[in-house]
């Protein structure tokens, strides 16, 4: 199994700025909560489980598996 390169919170913010994306737009296109995504990017959430885990994995902040219940 190939492991993706992890990025920092700052790198995600810079990527959004380069691509002209908003947190809300990214969240909408990925089917996740925009407020929770913003909280994660502010590093105010541990992202251990649930939707915060899913968001962190999708953003490339965390190595993990997304399991749909």
Secondary structure as a PSIPRED ss2 file (coil, helix, strand):
# PSIPRED VFORMAT (PSIPRED V4.0)

   1 X C   1.000  0.000  0.000
   2 X C   1.000  0.000  0.000
   3 X C   1.000  0.000  0.000
   4 X C   1.000  0.000  0.000
   5 X C   1.000  0.000  0.000
   6 X C   1.000  0.000  0.000
   7 X C   1.000  0.000  0.000
   8 X C   1.000  0.000  0.000
   9 X H   0.000  1.000  0.000
  10 X H   0.000  1.000  0.000
  11 X H   0.000  1.000  0.000
  12 X H   0.000  1.000  0.000
  13 X H   0.000  1.000  0.000
  14 X H   0.000  1.000  0.000
  15 X H   0.000  1.000  0.000
  16 X H   0.000  1.000  0.000
  17 X H   0.000  1.000  0.000
  18 X H   0.000  1.000  0.000
  19 X H   0.000  1.000  0.000
  20 X C   1.000  0.000  0.000
  21 X C   1.000  0.000  0.000
  22 X C   1.000  0.000  0.000
  23 X H   0.000  1.000  0.000
  24 X H   0.000  1.000  0.000
  25 X H   0.000  1.000  0.000
  26 X H   0.000  1.000  0.000
  27 X H   0.000  1.000  0.000
  28 X H   0.000  1.000  0.000
  29 X H   0.000  1.000  0.000
  30 X H   0.000  1.000  0.000
  31 X C   1.000  0.000  0.000
  32 X C   1.000  0.000  0.000
  33 X C   1.000  0.000  0.000
  34 X H   0.000  1.000  0.000
  35 X H   0.000  1.000  0.000
  36 X H   0.000  1.000  0.000
  37 X H   0.000  1.000  0.000
  38 X H   0.000  1.000  0.000
  39 X H   0.000  1.000  0.000
  40 X H   0.000  1.000  0.000
  41 X H   0.000  1.000  0.000
  42 X C   1.000  0.000  0.000
  43 X C   1.000  0.000  0.000
  44 X C   1.000  0.000  0.000
  45 X C   1.000  0.000  0.000
  46 X C   1.000  0.000  0.000
  47 X C   1.000  0.000  0.000
  48 X C   1.000  0.000  0.000
  49 X C   1.000  0.000  0.000
  50 X H   0.000  1.000  0.000
  51 X H   0.000  1.000  0.000
  52 X H   0.000  1.000  0.000
  53 X H   0.000  1.000  0.000
  54 X H   0.000  1.000  0.000
  55 X H   0.000  1.000  0.000
  56 X H   0.000  1.000  0.000
  57 X H   0.000  1.000  0.000
  58 X H   0.000  1.000  0.000
  59 X H   0.000  1.000  0.000
  60 X C   1.000  0.000  0.000
  61 X C   1.000  0.000  0.000
  62 X C   1.000  0.000  0.000
  63 X C   1.000  0.000  0.000
  64 X C   1.000  0.000  0.000
  65 X C   1.000  0.000  0.000
  66 X C   1.000  0.000  0.000
  67 X C   1.000  0.000  0.000
  68 X C   1.000  0.000  0.000
  69 X C   1.000  0.000  0.000
